[in-house]
């Protein structure tokens, strides 16, 4: 299956999910994710703010806040097709940003070198750590400088044995689904 066909298939499958299913599967992903030692021990985490029926990260963020972790989220720069990172204090300091995705209303910059664990969205992942996004390279640019544990979060139907990847694609260290934890490294 070529990349564009796979992207379309994954977008369609996610669109078909009900709110109930997203909540149920996200709870299982959260449970698996929070069992990882690297997540338990992380002081500063970068968490994407869910959109487009991605696994819901809002409860994960709340649990990290309760645990006293520093939380960073991506901020989109559409002009430069890049992501930067900003700390957040809670849900109240968010507003709709690029592509309708929530972003901090006040930017508190974070360097990628300060991140211990980064949670990464994607349309598809594979068991080798490969990731397929929407195709513009936002996360690839961010991840190329990130020297932290990279964890892809997805539903089980988004995990493949092998997906097409390119030389600039940054590999994940783990992929966490509603059914399993795949450790790559």
N, C-alpha and C positions, 0 to 999 in steps of 0.2 A: 504494500500500500504506500503510495507516495505521500509526501508531507502534507500537501494541501488537502488531499482527500481525508487524511487522518484528522487534520485540524477541523474540517467541516463535520466529520462524524462525531468528534468529541464535543464540539459546540452544540450540535443537535441533541446529543445524549444529555448534556447538562441542562439545556433548556427544558427538556422533558421532565426533569425532576420536580416533584412537588415540594412545597415549603416543609411539609412534615418529613419527607424523605431526607432533605438537606439537613434538617435538625437532627434526625436520628443517626444518619451516617457521620455527621460532624462530631456527634458525641462519642462515637466509637473511635474516630480518628484522634480526638482529644485524649481519650483514655490511653491509646497506644503511645501517643506522643509524650504524654506526661510520665510514662514509665521509663523513658530513656534517661540514663545517668547524665549524659551530656546536657540534657535539658534541665534536669534537676539542679545540676551544679552551675549552670550559666548565671552570670550576674547581669549581663546586658544581652537582650534578645532583639532581633529584628523580625517583626511579624507583619505580613501583608494584611491589608484591610480588605476583607472579602467583598467580591462583586460578582455579578453574572452567575450566581448559583455555585460559586466556588465553595469548598469546605468553609464553614462559618468559623472565623477566628475570634469572634467577639468574646466568647466564654474563655478561650485560652488567654486572651489579653487580661480579662478580669482576674483569672487565677494568678497570672504573673504579677499583676498589681498587688494582690493580696499577699503574695510571697515576697514582695519588696524588690522585685527585679526592675531594672531600668528597661524601658520599652521604646524601641525605635520603629518607625514605619517609613515606607518609601514615599517620596514626593516626586511627582512626574514633571519633567521639563520637556514639553512637546516640541519646543523650538530646537533643542539640541538632541532630542530623542535619547534622554538619559534619566536616570533616577538618582536622587540624593536621599539622604536619611535625616529624619528629625525625631527627637524625643517627643513623646506624648505623655500627658499626665492622666488622661482619661477620655471617655467618649465625648465629654462636653467641649473639648477643644478641637473638634473636627468639623470640616465643611466639605461640600462636594468640590472635587478637583477635576483634573483632566479625565476624560472618558467617563465622567459620572462616578468616579471612585473617591471615597472619603480620603481626605488629607488633613493634616494639622492646619488650624486657622492661623497659628503663630508658629513659625519655623524656629526650632531649637536644634541647630546642626549637630550631626553625629558623624564621625569618621568611621569608615568600614573597619578600620583596624581596632576600633573599640567594641566591636560586636563579637560575642562569644558563639552564638548560634543564630543562623538566619533561616527563616521559614520561607519557602519559595513556592509560588503558585505555578501551575502549568496546565496545558491541555492534555498532555500525555507525558508519562515517565516510563523508563524501562529499568529492568533489574540490574543493569550495568551502571546506573546512575545518570543516564541520558535524560534530557528534558526537552520538551517541545512547548514553546510559548505561542503567542499570537503572531509571531513572525517579524516584529520590528526590532528585536534585540535589546530592549530596555534592560531586562534582567541579565543578559549576557554581559553587557557593559558594566553593570553594577558588580556582578559576581567575579569578574576577572581580577579585581583588586581585593576581594574579600578573602582574608586568611582566617576563616572561621569554619565551624561545622555547618554544612549546608544540608537542609532537610526539605525535600519536596513533599508537599501535602496534596493528596488526591484521593478520589474515590477508587475503589478496587477496579472498576471498569476502565479506568484511565491508565492502568499499569499493564505494560506489555513486556514480553521477553526482550524485544529489541525494537527500537524505533530509529528512523534515520537521524543521524546527528552530523554536525559539521565540525571542522577543526577548531572553530572559535567557541563552540558550545562548552559551557562549564559544567562539569559533572557534579552530581549530588553525592553526599556521603551516606545519606539515608533517604529512603522513600517510605513515608508512612501513609497507610490507607486505613479504611475502616475494617479491613480484615487481617492486615499483617504489617510488620515492620521489616523492611528490606535494608540490611546493612551492607553497604557497598565496599567500604574501605577495609 
